[in-house]
Amino acid sequence: MADMSGGVDFRSAPCDIGRMEPGEYALMDAAEGRMWWYRALHARLVGALAGVRGPLLDAGCGTGGLLARLRGAHADLHGLEFSPLAAPLARAKSGASIVRGSVMAMPYADASFAAVVSADVLCHGAVDPPAALAEMRRVLRPGGLLVLNLPSYPWLLGAHDRRVHNVRRFTAGGARALVTAAGFAGVRTRYWNSLLLPLMIAQRKLLARGDDAASDVAPFSPWLDATLHGITRLERRLPALPFGGSLLLAAHSP
């Protein structure tokens, strides 16, 4: 099993084939504590993980923002991150045990974790979703919880996806079939970021169509950031809608 002492372990890392443009990690590190999108995402994931007891793994933890949010509610936190740029940032930000490695060959023993969460990882070009899901099932304890966040709808692929090396987006039906085929049970899906989907479509398909378009991760004016975050908070109090810019999935290991 990988080092669980709290340090950043680089011994198990594969060759660096790259996951995102290097500048995107700096943007993520600076923005994920305050930008409306990250706050909304982390709120969804924290809610989905409520009640988990035992070791929790963030598979593809990026610069550590979710682990930092989870720190107060979960005592035994671990992160797996491929990027040599992001892994030290995640350790400094979250205080969790961060190991550098691939989600397709996790350096952990079987049945190590009570829960595995992975946010916007299966969409990456360097990731084979069936292989990654097989590893997530392997490291989960029987009855353990899997929580995924996935970008929605293949037709929404755009300039930001290319910047972060996303090559796939998902529908609820496709995601359920993929996770069920990997051997998980009780698969549940819910679209979210539904109220803002029209703005997302306009941004992706009209305003930022070119390859030189700026990243979606950027500073927003305080009033706009507060407005967008307020809309996501309102949406959490409403019944689920059958569409949205993102897809939240939960399942259990048999």
C-alpha positions as CSV (number, residue, x, y, z in Angstrom):
1,M,0.0,0.0,0.0
2,A,1.2,3.5,-0.7
3,D,2.7,5.7,2.0
4,M,-0.2,7.0,4.2
5,S,1.9,9.2,6.4
6,G,0.8,12.6,5.0
7,G,3.7,13.3,2.7
8,V,3.8,13.6,-1.1
9,D,5.1,10.2,-2.5
10,F,6.6,10.5,-6.0
11,R,8.0,6.9,-6.1
12,S,5.0,5.4,-7.8
13,A,4.5,8.0,-10.5
14,P,4.4,6.8,-14.2
15,C,6.0,8.8,-17.0
16,D,4.5,12.2,-17.3
17,I,2.1,12.2,-20.3
18,G,0.4,15.4,-19.1
19,R,-3.2,16.0,-18.0
20,M,-3.8,19.7,-18.4
21,E,-2.0,22.7,-19.8
22,P,0.4,23.7,-17.0
23,G,-1.1,27.2,-16.6
24,E,-4.5,25.6,-15.8
25,Y,-3.1,24.2,-12.5
26,A,-2.1,27.7,-11.4
27,L,-5.6,29.0,-12.3
28,M,-7.2,26.1,-10.4
29,D,-5.0,26.6,-7.3
30,A,-5.9,30.3,-7.1
31,A,-9.6,30.0,-7.9
32,E,-10.9,26.9,-6.3
33,G,-11.3,28.4,-2.8
34,R,-13.5,31.3,-4.0
35,M,-14.8,30.9,-7.5
36,W,-18.6,30.1,-7.7
37,W,-18.1,27.0,-9.8
38,Y,-15.7,25.3,-7.4
39,R,-17.8,26.3,-4.4
40,A,-20.9,24.8,-6.1
41,L,-19.1,21.6,-7.1
42,H,-17.5,21.1,-3.7
43,A,-20.9,21.7,-1.9
44,R,-22.4,18.9,-4.1
45,L,-19.6,16.5,-3.4
46,V,-19.4,17.2,0.3
47,G,-23.2,16.6,0.5
48,A,-22.8,13.3,-1.4
49,L,-20.1,12.1,1.0
50,A,-21.9,13.0,4.2
51,G,-22.0,10.1,6.6
52,V,-18.9,8.3,5.3
53,R,-16.8,6.9,8.1
54,G,-13.3,5.7,7.4
55,P,-10.5,6.4,4.9
56,L,-11.6,8.6,1.9
57,L,-9.7,8.9,-1.4
58,D,-10.0,11.8,-3.9
59,A,-8.8,10.1,-7.1
60,G,-7.4,12.9,-9.3
61,C,-7.4,15.5,-6.5
62,G,-5.9,18.3,-8.6
63,T,-4.6,21.1,-6.4
64,G,-6.5,19.9,-3.3
65,G,-9.5,22.2,-3.0
66,L,-12.0,19.4,-2.3
67,L,-9.8,17.7,0.2
68,A,-9.4,21.1,2.0
69,R,-13.2,21.4,2.1
70,L,-13.6,17.9,3.5
71,R,-11.0,18.3,6.2
72,G,-13.4,19.3,9.0
73,A,-15.8,16.4,8.4
74,H,-13.4,13.6,7.6
75,A,-10.3,12.8,9.6
76,D,-8.6,10.2,7.2
77,L,-8.2,11.9,3.9
78,H,-6.0,10.8,0.9
79,G,-5.4,12.2,-2.5
80,L,-4.1,10.6,-5.7
81,E,-2.8,13.1,-8.3
82,F,-0.8,12.5,-11.6
83,S,0.6,15.9,-12.1
84,P,3.9,16.8,-10.5
85,L,2.8,20.4,-10.5
86,A,-0.5,19.8,-8.7
87,A,0.4,17.2,-6.1
88,P,2.6,19.4,-3.9
89,L,0.0,22.2,-4.1
90,A,-2.7,19.7,-2.9
91,R,-0.6,18.6,0.0
92,A,0.1,22.2,1.1
93,K,-3.5,23.2,0.7
94,S,-5.3,20.2,2.3
95,G,-2.8,18.6,4.7
96,A,-4.0,15.2,3.4
97,S,-1.8,12.3,2.4
98,I,-1.1,12.9,-1.3
99,V,0.4,10.2,-3.5
100,R,1.4,10.8,-7.0
101,G,0.2,8.2,-9.5
102,S,-2.4,7.2,-12.1
103,V,-6.0,6.4,-11.5
104,M,-5.5,3.5,-13.8
105,A,-2.9,1.9,-11.6
106,M,-3.6,3.1,-8.1
107,P,-0.7,2.5,-5.6
108,Y,-3.1,1.3,-2.8
109,A,-4.0,-2.2,-1.5
110,D,-7.3,-3.8,-2.2
111,A,-10.2,-2.6,-0.1
112,S,-8.3,0.4,1.4
113,F,-11.1,3.0,1.4
114,A,-14.6,3.5,2.6
115,A,-15.3,6.0,-0.2
116,V,-13.7,7.2,-3.4
117,V,-14.6,10.5,-5.0
118,S,-13.4,11.7,-8.4
119,A,-14.3,15.0,-9.9
120,D,-14.0,15.6,-13.7
121,V,-11.3,12.9,-14.2
122,L,-12.9,10.2,-16.3
123,C,-13.3,12.9,-19.1
124,H,-9.6,13.3,-19.6
125,G,-7.8,12.1,-22.7
126,A,-5.1,10.3,-20.7
127,V,-7.7,8.3,-18.7
128,D,-9.3,5.1,-19.8
129,P,-12.7,5.1,-17.9
130,P,-13.2,1.3,-17.6
131,A,-9.6,0.9,-16.3
132,A,-10.0,3.7,-13.8
133,L,-13.4,2.4,-12.6
134,A,-11.9,-1.1,-12.2
135,E,-9.2,0.4,-9.9
136,M,-11.8,2.5,-8.0
137,R,-13.8,-0.7,-7.3
138,R,-10.6,-2.6,-6.3
139,V,-9.5,-0.1,-3.7
140,L,-13.0,0.3,-2.2
141,R,-14.2,-1.8,0.7
142,P,-17.2,-3.9,0.1
143,G,-20.2,-1.6,0.4
144,G,-17.9,1.4,-0.1
145,L,-19.2,4.6,-1.8
146,L,-18.2,5.8,-5.2
147,V,-19.0,9.5,-6.0
148,L,-18.2,10.9,-9.5
149,N,-18.7,14.3,-11.0
150,L,-18.7,14.3,-14.8
151,P,-19.2,17.0,-17.5
152,S,-22.4,16.6,-19.4
153,Y,-23.2,16.2,-23.1
154,P,-20.7,15.4,-25.8
155,W,-22.0,18.2,-27.9
156,L,-20.8,20.7,-25.3
157,L,-17.1,19.9,-25.9
158,G,-15.4,23.2,-26.4
159,A,-12.2,25.3,-26.0
160,H,-12.0,24.9,-22.2
161,D,-12.2,21.1,-22.6
162,R,-9.3,21.2,-25.0
163,R,-7.3,23.3,-22.6
164,V,-7.7,20.8,-19.8
165,H,-7.4,17.8,-22.2
166,N,-11.0,16.6,-21.9
167,V,-12.0,14.4,-24.7
168,R,-15.4,13.1,-23.5
169,R,-18.5,14.4,-21.8
170,F,-21.3,12.1,-20.5
171,T,-25.0,11.6,-20.5
172,A,-26.8,10.1,-17.4
173,G,-27.6,6.9,-19.3
174,G,-24.1,6.5,-20.7
175,A,-22.5,7.1,-17.3
176,R,-24.9,4.6,-15.5
177,A,-24.1,2.0,-18.1
178,L,-20.3,2.5,-17.8
179,V,-20.4,2.3,-14.0
180,T,-22.7,-0.7,-13.9
181,A,-20.5,-2.5,-16.4
182,A,-17.6,-1.9,-14.0
183,G,-19.4,-3.9,-11.4
184,F,-20.9,-1.2,-9.2
185,A,-24.4,-1.5,-7.7
186,G,-27.2,1.0,-6.9
187,V,-26.1,3.6,-9.4
188,R,-27.8,6.9,-9.0
189,T,-27.4,9.9,-11.3
190,R,-28.5,13.6,-11.1
191,Y,-27.8,16.4,-13.5
192,W,-26.9,19.7,-11.8
193,N,-25.9,23.3,-12.8
194,S,-29.2,23.2,-14.7
195,L,-30.4,26.8,-14.3
196,L,-27.1,28.1,-15.7
197,L,-27.0,25.6,-18.6
198,P,-28.3,28.2,-21.2
199,L,-25.5,30.6,-20.2
200,M,-23.0,27.7,-20.5
201,I,-24.3,26.9,-24.0
202,A,-23.9,30.5,-25.0
203,Q,-20.4,30.7,-23.6
204,R,-19.2,27.4,-25.2
205,K,-20.9,27.7,-28.6
206,L,-21.1,31.4,-29.3
207,L,-18.6,33.5,-27.2
208,A,-15.6,31.1,-26.8
209,R,-15.6,28.9,-29.9
210,G,-12.0,29.4,-31.0
211,D,-9.1,27.4,-29.8
212,D,-7.5,30.6,-28.4
213,A,-10.5,31.3,-26.1
214,A,-9.6,31.9,-22.5
215,S,-10.1,29.3,-19.8
216,D,-13.4,29.0,-18.1
217,V,-11.5,29.2,-14.8
218,A,-11.0,32.9,-14.4
219,P,-11.7,35.7,-11.8
220,F,-15.2,37.0,-11.9
221,S,-16.3,40.4,-10.6
222,P,-17.6,40.0,-7.0
223,W,-21.2,40.8,-7.9
224,L,-21.3,38.3,-10.8
225,D,-19.6,35.6,-8.8
226,A,-22.1,36.1,-6.0
227,T,-25.0,36.0,-8.4
228,L,-23.9,32.8,-10.1
229,H,-23.2,31.1,-6.8
230,G,-26.6,32.2,-5.5
231,I,-28.2,30.5,-8.5
232,T,-26.4,27.3,-7.8
233,R,-27.6,27.5,-4.1
234,L,-31.1,28.1,-5.2
235,E,-31.0,25.1,-7.5
236,R,-29.9,22.8,-4.6
237,R,-33.3,23.5,-3.0
238,L,-35.3,22.7,-6.1
239,P,-36.3,19.2,-7.4
240,A,-33.8,17.7,-9.8
241,L,-34.1,18.8,-13.4
242,P,-33.6,16.3,-16.3
243,F,-30.7,18.3,-17.7
244,G,-27.6,20.2,-16.6
245,G,-24.0,21.2,-17.4
246,S,-22.7,18.6,-14.9
247,L,-23.6,15.1,-13.8
248,L,-23.3,13.7,-10.2
249,L,-23.2,10.0,-9.9
250,A,-23.2,7.8,-6.7
251,A,-22.8,4.0,-6.5
252,H,-21.7,1.3,-4.1
253,S,-19.1,-1.4,-4.4
254,P,-20.8,-4.9,-4.0
